[in-house]
Amino acid sequence: MELNSFTEKVKEIVASKPSLGSTLKFVFEEGVIFIDGTVEPSVVSNEDKEAACEIHVSMDDARAFLAGQLNPIEAMMEGNLKIEGDVAVAMKVVEIMTT
């Protein structure tokens, strides 16, 4: 159930922001959140599709990131966040999620 509420939060955030111009997938133990930022407005779902960038993170760390309590660069250096694929897309999502 936590994945569903987090998905809704991501939907709210991306609805009010410009599109990523790419695809991104957050990968959690509980499942995935897929953002199709190639369309306007972006589409957010829990479909496990191939993405240009994957961010592997725990739900707790993702929640802390959205609350401004976790620096994604520090989390990556500590091994709590792993990026696969296009790092530029990951940087865009950091900007979108924190502004």
N, C-alpha and C positions, 0 to 999 in steps of 0.2 A: 504493500500500500504506500510505503514511503516513496517508491519510484514514481507512482502516479502523482503525488502531491508535488514532487520536485519537477516532474514534467510540466505540470500546470504553471509553476513558477517560471520556468524557462520560457514557456509560451508567452506569458505576460511580458517578460523582459524583451524578447525578440520582436514582439508585435509593435513595440514603440521605437524600434531602432532600425537603421538602414540594413539592408540585406548584406550578408557576408560575401556574396559573390562566389561561394563555394559550398561544399558539404562538410559537415563535421559530425562526429559521433562521440558522445561521452559514454565510456564503458565502465559500468559499476558491477559489483558482484550480483546485485539484484536484477540487472538487465541493462538496456541501453536507452539513450536519448539521442535521436537522430535529428539534425537540423539541416534542412535543405535550403541553403541560402542562395541558390541559383535562381530563385523565383522571388517576386515581390508581391505580397509579404512572404517572409520566410515561413516554411512549414516545419512544424515540430511534431515528431511522433516517437513511438517506442519500437519502430521497425528496425531490425538489425540489417541495415543496408551497408554496402561499401561506401566509404567516405574518403575524401581527400586528406582528412586529418582525423586521428583518433586520440582522445584524451582518456587515459586510464587513471581513475581516481576513486577513492572511497566516497561513499555518500556523505559521511561526516566531514571530510575535507572539502568536498564540493559545497556543502552548506556553509562552512566557515568562509570559503572563498566569496560566496555571494554576500555574506554578511560583512565583508571587508576585514575579517579576522585572520585571513590566511593569504600570504603573498605567494602567488603561483610560481614565481622564480625560485623562492626558497623551498617550496614544496617539491619542486622538480630536483633541486640540488640534494635534498634529503631523501629522495627516492620515493616520496609519497604521491608523486604525480608523474606519469609517463606519457610522452607525446610520440605518436607514430605518424609519419607522413609529413604533410606540408606544415612546417612550423609557422609560416606566415599566417596561415588560417588560425592557428592557436592564438597568435598574438592579437589578431582581429577580435576573436571571441572574448579575450581578456578585456579588451577595450570596451566592447559592447556590454559585457556583463557588469562592469564596474563603473560605468558612467551613467 
